[in-house]
Amino acid sequence: MKILVLNCGGSSFKYQLLDMTTETVLARGSVDRMGTDDATLVHQVGDEVRFRGPTEIRDFTDAIRFVVDRLTKDGVVSGADDISAVAHKLAHGGELFSGTVMIDDEVLEALRKLAPLAPVHNPPNVRGIEVCRELLPDIPQIGSFETAFHRTVPAKAYTYGVPHEWYERYGVRKYGFHGASHSYVAQRVAQMVGRPAEELRTVSCHLGSGTSVAAIAYGRSADISSGFTPQSGTIMSTRPGDFDPWVIPYMAEQTGMDNETLSRELVTRGGLLGISGLSGDMRDLEEAAEKGHERARLAVEVFCYQVKKYIGAFAAVMNGLDCLVFTGGIGENSASIRAQIAGGLESFGVYLDVPANSALRGEGIISTPDSPVKVAVIKADEELVVARQAAALLRSSDS
């Protein structure tokens, strides 16, 4: 069984083909800045990079045609019919979808209606599905939702203090995101520390251009920093995270901006970029902060402070902490950010091994041997989680 996992973003496209018999990655790749003159492609078969450079891929139609043609040319598949299913990594399922689904006309129409819940993510997700159904009409299309892992979050954690009919009629509540990442982390850290996930209280910090912190109590999501949309929680690359909602009508009155303009400002000019006035890329900000850029330093400090605050809050609601995990592009690659977040948490049982943290490349434990809380760095394999879910759905539909 070969599963093609797709992640269709606003200006990016990622793909991975997995052989689910052995859970081996046969090929993977990505297109960045898609639709621009600066678009770049990376295509890899196994561990070998077959292409890296500029590309004329302009949209999802070009991208999906390229993937099928190139996989066939490379001999990874014999043709499109050698692909058992296309599994789409989807952002927001609202309350309509709590698991993995086979995508038909009814599901696709429901996804279109959910677009306002994740306006940055859901529309390109939907367009990717539409193109796949046009180009690959005989291959099952499966949807895996980032919100699904958090379906176990209790009402006391997901309920907002708004009129209850907002929830009943419009679904206004906390949903949570990065479910595939947090799900993988919960199982992987259990393997690393040699204990079942069902015995562990874990805080998972997915730190990247999008960021979320999850409380995972005994293998199940118990709370999550992100909320109704992926814009909330901690500050992110260009997203604001949590802030007083009355800022919006205030700014509308002060500036004359309408809701659409204000929303676009918050999503594209907020977060790390908004605070620093320099960049939304943490690598740029760390470098600038070292050179004395005060607003870059402030942006880094705000980010680390907010993540640390969620760790403490989630340790409190789980009545303790066994594991603290860093994942995502920032979490996996920035020893400095990990140190700023994990440092000063000794009262929670977190003792960081500073040399181990600084020296680590890849996965590993970065707490001291006697630390009550194990601190780990994990490279989340979100595509494997999505492929496993798709394979399970295919098997169940065949039985």
ROSEDO-280229 format. One line per 4 residues: number of its first residue (from 1); their letters; for each residue y, x, z of C-alpha. Coordinates in nm, 2 decimals, decimal comma. Each point is the difference from the previous one (the first is absolute). Example, Ala and Ser with C-alpha at 12.3 -4.5 7.8 and 13.67 -1.06 7.14 Angstrom:
1	AS	-0,45/1,23/0,78  0,34/0,14/-0,07
! end
This chain:
1	MKIL	0,00/0,00/0,00  0,33/0,15/-0,11  0,32/-0,15/0,15  0,35/0,08/-0,15
5	VLNC	0,26/-0,03/0,27  0,36/-0,05/-0,11  0,33/0,01/0,19  0,28/-0,13/-0,21
9	GGSS	0,34/0,07/0,13  0,36/-0,06/-0,12  0,02/0,34/-0,17  -0,34/0,15/0,07
13	FKYQ	-0,36/-0,05/-0,09  -0,30/0,14/0,18  -0,36/-0,03/-0,10  -0,34/0,12/0,13
17	LLDM	-0,35/-0,05/-0,13  -0,28/0,01/0,26  -0,37/-0,01/-0,04  -0,10/-0,22/0,29
21	TTET	-0,36/0,11/0,00  0,11/0,33/0,15  0,36/-0,09/0,08  0,11/0,29/-0,22
25	VLAR	0,34/0,02/-0,17  -0,07/0,04/-0,37  0,36/0,01/-0,12  0,35/-0,06/0,13
29	GSVD	0,36/0,02/-0,11  0,35/-0,12/0,03  0,31/-0,07/-0,20  0,34/0,06/0,18
33	RMGT	0,34/-0,12/-0,12  -0,18/-0,23/-0,25  0,24/-0,16/-0,25  0,25/0,29/0,01
37	DDAT	0,04/0,31/-0,21  -0,11/0,21/0,29  -0,34/-0,17/0,03  -0,28/0,24/0,10
41	LVHQ	-0,38/-0,04/0,00  -0,28/0,17/0,20  -0,36/-0,07/-0,11  -0,29/0,15/0,18
45	VGDE	-0,38/-0,02/-0,06  -0,19/0,10/0,31  0,18/0,30/0,14  0,14/0,11/-0,33
49	VRFR	0,35/-0,09/-0,11  -0,03/-0,08/-0,37  0,37/-0,07/-0,06  0,33/0,04/0,19
53	GPTE	0,33/-0,05/-0,17  0,24/-0,23/-0,18  -0,13/-0,33/-0,13  0,11/-0,28/-0,24
57	IRDF	-0,17/-0,26/0,22  0,27/-0,26/0,04  -0,16/-0,30/0,17  -0,33/-0,14/0,14
61	TDAI	-0,13/-0,09/-0,34  0,04/0,37/-0,11  -0,14/0,12/0,33  -0,32/-0,22/0,01
65	RFVV	-0,07/0,07/-0,37  0,03/0,37/0,07  -0,23/-0,01/0,30  -0,29/-0,18/-0,18
69	DRLT	0,04/0,22/-0,32  0,02/0,32/0,20  -0,29/-0,08/0,23  -0,21/-0,08/-0,30
73	KDGV	0,11/0,32/-0,18  -0,08/0,21/0,31  -0,35/-0,16/0,01  0,06/-0,14/0,35
77	VSGA	-0,08/-0,35/-0,14  -0,17/-0,10/-0,32  0,27/-0,26/-0,06  0,19/-0,28/0,17
81	DDIS	-0,32/-0,19/0,06  -0,13/0,29/0,22  0,26/-0,10/0,26  -0,15/-0,25/0,24
85	AVAH	0,34/-0,13/0,13  0,37/0,09/0,03  0,11/-0,01/0,36  0,37/-0,05/0,05
89	KLAH	0,18/0,13/0,31  0,23/-0,29/0,09  0,29/0,00/0,25  0,04/-0,35/0,14
93	GGEL	-0,25/-0,29/0,03  0,20/-0,21/0,24  -0,21/-0,25/0,18  -0,19/-0,10/-0,32
97	FSGT	-0,22/0,31/-0,02  -0,17/0,16/0,30  -0,25/0,21/-0,19  -0,11/0,13/-0,34
101	VMID	0,00/-0,26/-0,28  -0,11/-0,04/-0,36  0,31/-0,05/-0,20  0,00/-0,31/-0,22
105	DEVL	0,29/-0,22/-0,13  0,04/-0,18/0,33  0,02/0,33/0,20  0,24/0,15/-0,25
109	EALR	0,24/-0,29/0,02  -0,01/0,02/0,38  0,09/0,37/-0,02  0,30/-0,08/-0,22
113	KLAP	0,12/-0,25/0,26  -0,04/0,27/0,27  0,24/0,24/-0,18  0,30/-0,08/0,23
117	LAPV	-0,20/0,13/0,30  -0,02/0,35/-0,16  0,25/0,01/-0,28  -0,03/0,37/-0,06
121	HNPP	-0,38/0,01/0,00  -0,15/-0,34/-0,10  0,16/-0,04/-0,35  -0,13/0,33/-0,14
125	NVRG	-0,34/-0,08/0,17  -0,01/-0,33/-0,19  0,10/0,16/-0,33  -0,28/0,25/0,04
129	IEVC	-0,25/-0,28/0,04  0,14/-0,19/-0,30  -0,03/0,31/-0,22  -0,35/0,07/0,11
133	RELL	-0,11/-0,36/-0,07  0,15/0,03/-0,35  -0,15/0,34/-0,08  -0,33/-0,03/0,19
137	PDIP	-0,08/-0,37/-0,01  -0,37/0,04/0,07  0,04/0,23/0,31  0,03/-0,17/0,34
141	QIGS	0,34/0,05/0,17  -0,01/0,03/0,38  0,30/-0,01/0,24  0,01/0,19/0,33
145	FETA	0,29/-0,07/0,22  0,19/0,24/0,22  0,06/-0,28/0,25  -0,37/-0,09/0,04
149	FHRT	-0,09/0,26/0,26  0,26/-0,15/0,23  -0,15/-0,35/0,00  -0,13/0,08/0,35
153	VPAK	0,35/0,04/0,15  0,04/-0,28/0,26  0,26/-0,27/-0,02  0,19/0,15/0,30
157	AYTY	0,06/0,32/-0,21  0,07/-0,16/-0,34  0,22/-0,29/0,10  0,38/0,03/-0,04
161	GVPH	0,26/-0,17/0,22  0,11/-0,23/-0,28  -0,03/-0,38/-0,03  -0,37/-0,07/-0,02
165	EWYE	0,03/-0,21/-0,31  0,11/0,32/-0,18  -0,36/0,13/0,06  -0,17/-0,33/-0,07
169	RYGV	0,18/-0,08/-0,32  0,10/0,35/-0,13  -0,24/0,24/0,16  0,26/0,20/0,18
173	RKYG	-0,19/0,24/0,23  -0,10/0,36/0,03  -0,28/0,10/-0,25  -0,02/0,38/0,00
177	FHGA	-0,07/0,24/-0,28  -0,19/0,33/-0,09  -0,31/-0,18/0,10  -0,24/0,22/-0,21
181	SHSY	0,15/0,31/0,15  -0,02/-0,12/0,36  -0,35/-0,14/-0,05  -0,12/0,34/-0,14
185	VAQR	0,17/0,19/0,28  -0,17/-0,21/0,27  -0,35/0,09/-0,13  0,07/0,36/-0,09
189	VAQM	0,15/0,10/0,33  -0,30/-0,16/0,18  -0,22/0,24/-0,21  0,22/0,30/0,09
193	VGRP	-0,02/-0,06/0,37  -0,36/-0,11/0,00  0,05/-0,35/0,15  -0,04/-0,35/-0,15
197	AEEL	0,33/-0,15/-0,12  -0,08/-0,30/0,21  0,05/0,21/0,31  0,34/0,15/-0,09
201	RTVS	0,36/-0,10/0,04  0,18/0,17/-0,29  0,36/0,01/-0,12  0,01/0,07/-0,37
205	CHLG	0,32/0,14/-0,14  0,02/-0,04/-0,38  0,31/0,21/-0,07  0,12/0,02/-0,36
209	SGTS	0,27/-0,15/-0,22  -0,13/-0,32/0,15  -0,09/0,03/0,37  -0,18/-0,22/0,25
213	VAAI	-0,16/0,05/0,34  -0,31/-0,20/0,10  -0,16/-0,07/0,33  -0,38/-0,01/-0,06
217	AYGR	-0,19/-0,12/0,30  -0,37/0,06/-0,02  -0,01/0,00/-0,38  0,22/-0,30/-0,06
221	SADI	0,37/-0,02/-0,07  0,19/-0,12/0,31  0,36/0,05/-0,11  0,20/0,17/-0,27
225	SSGF	0,36/0,12/-0,04  0,06/-0,16/-0,34  0,06/-0,37/-0,01  0,07/-0,29/-0,24
229	TPQS	0,07/0,25/-0,28  -0,06/0,38/-0,04  0,37/0,06/0,07  -0,03/-0,04/0,37
233	GTIM	-0,12/0,22/0,29  0,11/0,36/0,00  0,26/0,14/-0,24  -0,16/0,12/-0,32
237	STRP	0,11/0,20/-0,31  0,25/-0,26/-0,12  -0,09/-0,30/0,21  0,18/-0,09/0,32
241	GDFD	-0,27/-0,10/0,24  0,09/-0,23/0,29  0,36/-0,08/0,06  0,20/-0,30/0,13
245	PWVI	-0,02/-0,27/-0,27  0,36/-0,11/0,07  0,11/0,32/-0,17  -0,07/-0,18/-0,34
249	PYMA	0,24/-0,29/0,04  0,25/0,23/0,16  -0,01/0,24/-0,30  0,01/-0,30/-0,24
253	EQTG	0,32/-0,11/0,16  0,15/0,35/0,01  -0,09/0,11/-0,35  -0,04/-0,32/-0,20
257	MDNE	-0,35/0,11/-0,11  -0,26/-0,27/-0,06  -0,35/-0,01/0,14  -0,15/0,16/-0,31
261	TLSR	0,24/0,29/0,01  -0,04/0,05/0,37  -0,38/-0,01/-0,03  0,01/0,26/-0,28
265	ELVT	0,23/0,22/0,21  -0,23/-0,01/0,29  -0,31/0,08/-0,20  0,14/0,27/-0,22
269	RGGL	0,28/0,16/0,21  -0,13/-0,04/0,35  -0,24/0,20/0,22  0,00/0,38/-0,01
273	LGIS	0,22/0,00/-0,31  0,26/-0,24/0,16  0,03/0,20/0,32  0,00/0,35/-0,16
277	GLSG	0,20/-0,09/-0,31  -0,21/0,27/-0,16  -0,36/-0,09/-0,07  -0,28/-0,24/0,09
281	DMRD	-0,25/0,29/-0,03  -0,09/0,14/0,34  -0,06/0,35/-0,15  0,36/0,01/-0,12
285	LEEA	0,13/-0,12/0,34  -0,20/0,25/0,20  0,13/0,28/-0,22  0,36/-0,12/0,02
289	AEKG	-0,02/-0,05/0,38  -0,11/0,36/0,04  0,31/0,10/-0,19  0,22/-0,20/0,23
293	HERA	0,04/-0,33/-0,18  0,08/-0,23/0,29  -0,08/-0,33/-0,16  -0,33/0,13/-0,14
297	RLAV	-0,08/0,12/0,36  0,09/-0,35/0,13  -0,22/-0,17/-0,26  -0,29/0,21/0,10
301	EVFC	0,06/-0,06/0,37  0,03/-0,38/-0,05  -0,32/-0,01/-0,19  -0,20/0,20/0,26
305	YQVK	0,16/-0,20/0,29  -0,10/-0,33/-0,15  -0,36/0,10/-0,07  -0,03/0,14/0,35
309	KYIG	0,13/-0,32/0,15  -0,26/-0,20/-0,18  -0,27/0,23/0,12  0,11/-0,06/0,36
313	AFAA	0,02/-0,37/-0,05  -0,34/-0,03/-0,15  -0,16/0,22/0,26  0,14/-0,25/0,25
317	VMNG	-0,13/-0,31/-0,17  -0,35/0,16/-0,04  0,01/0,11/0,37  -0,06/0,36/-0,10
321	LDCL	-0,06/0,23/-0,29  -0,30/0,20/-0,12  0,11/0,13/-0,34  0,33/0,06/-0,18
325	VFTG	-0,02/0,05/-0,37  0,25/0,12/-0,26  -0,06/-0,09/-0,37  0,21/-0,06/-0,31
329	GIGE	0,20/0,26/-0,19  0,23/0,10/0,29  -0,27/-0,04/0,27  -0,25/0,22/-0,19
333	NSAS	0,24/0,27/-0,11  0,29/0,04/0,25  -0,10/0,19/0,31  0,36/-0,01/0,12
337	IRAQ	0,01/-0,38/-0,01  -0,33/-0,03/0,17  0,12/0,23/0,28  0,32/-0,19/0,05
341	IAGG	-0,19/-0,33/0,03  -0,30/0,12/0,21  0,21/0,23/0,22  0,10/-0,15/0,33
345	LESF	-0,28/-0,25/0,01  -0,19/0,19/0,28  0,04/-0,30/0,24  -0,21/-0,20/-0,25
349	GVYL	-0,27/0,27/0,00  0,11/0,16/-0,33  -0,01/0,38/0,01  0,08/0,16/-0,34
353	DVPA	-0,15/0,34/-0,09  0,32/0,14/-0,16  -0,17/0,30/-0,18  -0,28/-0,23/-0,13
357	NSAL	0,26/-0,25/-0,12  0,20/0,26/-0,18  -0,30/0,17/-0,16  -0,18/-0,32/-0,12
361	RGEG	-0,06/-0,06/-0,37  -0,18/-0,31/-0,08  -0,18/-0,20/0,27  -0,06/0,10/0,36
365	IIST	0,05/-0,05/0,37  0,34/0,14/0,12  -0,02/-0,09/0,37  -0,11/0,26/0,27
369	PDSP	-0,37/0,00/0,09  0,07/-0,16/0,33  0,25/-0,26/-0,12  -0,11/-0,35/0,12
373	VKVA	0,13/-0,15/-0,33  -0,13/0,16/-0,32  0,27/0,06/-0,26  -0,13/0,01/-0,36
377	VIKA	0,14/0,05/-0,35  -0,19/-0,20/-0,26  0,03/-0,04/-0,37  -0,04/-0,37/-0,05
381	DEEL	-0,23/-0,09/-0,29  0,15/-0,34/-0,07  -0,16/-0,02/-0,35  -0,35/0,04/0,16
385	VVAR	0,07/-0,29/0,24  0,11/-0,22/-0,29  -0,30/0,10/-0,21  -0,24/-0,07/0,28
389	QAAA	0,15/-0,34/0,05  -0,02/-0,08/-0,37  -0,36/0,12/-0,02  -0,10/-0,21/0,30
393	LLRS	0,16/-0,31/-0,17  -0,18/0,07/-0,33  -0,34/0,04/0,18  0,06/-0,32/0,20
397	SDS	0,09/-0,20/-0,32  -0,31/0,13/-0,17  -0,24/-0,10/0,28
! end
